[in-house]
Amino acid sequence: MTAALAIAQLVLLELLRRKDVYVLFFLTGLITLVAGAANIFEDARVVRYVKEICLTLIWISGFVLAVTTAARQLPAERESRTLFTLLAKPVSRWQFLAGKFLGCWLACGVALLFFYAFFGFVAASRERDVDLAGWFQAASLQWFMLAVPIALALAGSLVWAAASSNATLTLVGCFGIWLLGRHLHKVALGLPEPAGTLLTLLYFALPHLELFDVRDLIVHRWPPVPWLVWLGALLYAAAYTGLILNLAWLLFRRRALN
């Protein structure tokens, strides 16, 4: 466990040295400031539209940051040959993989904290009250959801040699599930057999990332979802993440380091 935490700390430090998160924070902050200025027109619909744009940008930034950070971990270690040094020490492959995952996930959590804190500060300065419970649920659900793309990118780096190919395919898959996953079952009902059954099985096998998208709680200022539902969503993300990480570990065990 100590080895995994040490590797996670190295991932966090590496992210702070890179400019990715700062660029994403700048873009998100710029759009958020526009959202604050939109309230000048005193049009609630305009404010809701701009808030939705801001939150969508936060979601896209989260996906990009999570996948690109995770996708380059193993290739970078292999190219710099530090992977051989780490595994030559008393560090198991599972500890190495767990440390990389934990570091990427914590880094995304820190980035989301800054994104939502800045956006919340601007929103609070324009609105009379802010439902902290809804904001907490939206941020925490997105953070736990990002564990799934991180695990997928780590597993993909054991299949595809190039980090760019891995990141592209993982992002396309995650965006596809987020935007279209909820409609697969409806499409399957209109297909002939066996295509309909296969698509239905795929629908139930995929991790439904759209379930964690509760931006409407902030946009429309709705009451928070029931806390048992919120907890169930977190456990759902943890289960899929654990499954993907275990599959990645099995691949890592059987793969030659060179």
Secondary structure as the mmCIF struct_conf table of DSSP 4:
data_model
#
loop_
_struct_conf.conf_type_id
_struct_conf.id
_struct_conf.beg_label_comp_id
_struct_conf.beg_label_asym_id
_struct_conf.beg_label_seq_id
_struct_conf.end_label_comp_id
_struct_conf.end_label_asym_id
_struct_conf.end_label_seq_id
HELX_RH_AL_P HELX_RH_AL_P1 THR A 2 ARG A 17
BEND BEND1 ARG A 18 LYS A 19
HELX_RH_AL_P HELX_RH_AL_P2 ASP A 20 ALA A 38
HELX_RH_3T_P HELX_RH_3T_P1 ASN A 39 PHE A 41
HELX_RH_AL_P HELX_RH_AL_P3 ALA A 44 ALA A 71
TURN_TY1_P TURN_TY1_P1 ARG A 72 ARG A 72
HELX_RH_AL_P HELX_RH_AL_P4 GLN A 73 GLU A 79
TURN_TY1_P TURN_TY1_P2 SER A 80 ARG A 81
HELX_RH_AL_P HELX_RH_AL_P5 THR A 82 ALA A 88
BEND BEND2 LYS A 89 PRO A 90
HELX_RH_AL_P HELX_RH_AL_P6 ARG A 93 ARG A 126
BEND BEND3 GLU A 127 ARG A 128
HELX_RH_AL_P HELX_RH_AL_P7 LEU A 132 GLY A 156
TURN_TY1_P TURN_TY1_P3 SER A 157 VAL A 159
BEND BEND4 ALA A 161 ALA A 161
HELX_RH_AL_P HELX_RH_AL_P8 ALA A 163 LEU A 180
HELX_RH_3T_P HELX_RH_3T_P2 GLY A 181 HIS A 183
HELX_RH_AL_P HELX_RH_AL_P9 LEU A 184 LEU A 189
TURN_TY1_P TURN_TY1_P4 GLY A 190 GLY A 190
BEND BEND5 LEU A 191 LEU A 191
HELX_LH_PP_P HELX_LH_PP_P1 PRO A 192 PRO A 192
TURN_TY1_P TURN_TY1_P5 GLU A 193 PRO A 194
HELX_RH_AL_P HELX_RH_AL_P10 ALA A 195 ALA A 205
BEND BEND6 LEU A 206 LEU A 206
HELX_RH_3T_P HELX_RH_3T_P3 LEU A 209 PHE A 212
TURN_TY1_P TURN_TY1_P6 ARG A 215 ARG A 215
HELX_RH_AL_P HELX_RH_AL_P11 ASP A 216 VAL A 219
BEND BEND7 HIS A 220 HIS A 220
HELX_LH_PP_P HELX_LH_PP_P2 TRP A 222 PRO A 226
HELX_RH_AL_P HELX_RH_AL_P12 TRP A 227 ARG A 254
BEND BEND8 ARG A 255 ARG A 255
#
